[in-house]
Amino acid sequence: MAKPNYSYEKRQRELAKKKKKEDKAREKAERKTGGGGAESGEGEAGSADDAAVTPQPAQPGSN
């Protein structure tokens, strides 16, 4: 029987914590800039691809 790879499991937990922390920081920054209204409630559906997406600049005359 194979023995458990505890270091792998620990690394996966650390990566999950880091990702969650980065997501929270990104969401906080979006709320601060006012860009989080339409995206709230999205959950974890596409969070892996969201990190690479940059926010679009505001359209002129959209105020």
HUJOVEN-V682519 format. One record per residue. N is the residue number from 1. SS is DSSP state (~ for helix, > for strand, _ for the rest). PSI is psi in whole degrees, -180 to 180 (999 if undefined). BURIAL is I if it has 24 or more other ideal C-beta (glycine too) atoms within 12 Angstrom, else O. Layout:
n = {N | N}
ss = {SS | SS}
psi = {PSI | PSI}
burial = {BURIAL | BURIAL}
//
This chain:
n = {1 | 2 | 3 | 4 | 5 | 6 | 7 | 8 | 9 | 10 | 11 | 12 | 13 | 14 | 15 | 16 | 17 | 18 | 19 | 20 | 21 | 22 | 23 | 24 | 25 | 26 | 27 | 28 | 29 | 30 | 31 | 32 | 33 | 34 | 35 | 36 | 37 | 38 | 39 | 40 | 41 | 42 | 43 | 44 | 45 | 46 | 47 | 48 | 49 | 50 | 51 | 52 | 53 | 54 | 55 | 56 | 57 | 58 | 59 | 60 | 61 | 62 | 63}
ss = {_ | _ | _ | _ | _ | ~ | ~ | ~ | ~ | ~ | ~ | ~ | ~ | ~ | ~ | ~ | ~ | ~ | ~ | ~ | ~ | ~ | ~ | ~ | ~ | ~ | ~ | ~ | ~ | ~ | ~ | ~ | ~ | _ | _ | _ | _ | _ | _ | _ | _ | _ | _ | _ | _ | _ | ~ | ~ | ~ | ~ | _ | _ | _ | _ | _ | _ | _ | _ | _ | _ | _ | _ | _}
psi = {137 | 143 | 151 | 143 | 88 | -33 | -36 | -46 | -42 | -43 | -40 | -40 | -43 | -42 | -39 | -42 | -44 | -44 | -43 | -41 | -43 | -40 | -43 | -43 | -41 | -44 | -40 | -42 | -39 | -42 | -38 | -38 | -9 | 18 | 10 | 6 | -49 | -20 | -5 | 144 | 7 | -34 | -145 | 19 | -46 | 33 | -22 | -37 | -20 | -28 | -29 | -11 | 129 | 146 | 145 | 143 | 153 | 143 | 140 | 135 | 11 | -1 | 999}
burial = {O | O | O | O | O | O | O | O | O | O | O | O | O | O | O | O | O | O | O | O | O | O | I | O | O | I | I | O | O | O | O | O | O | O | O | O | O | O | O | O | O | O | O | O | O | O | O | O | O | O | O | O | O | O | O | O | O | O | O | O | O | O | O}
//
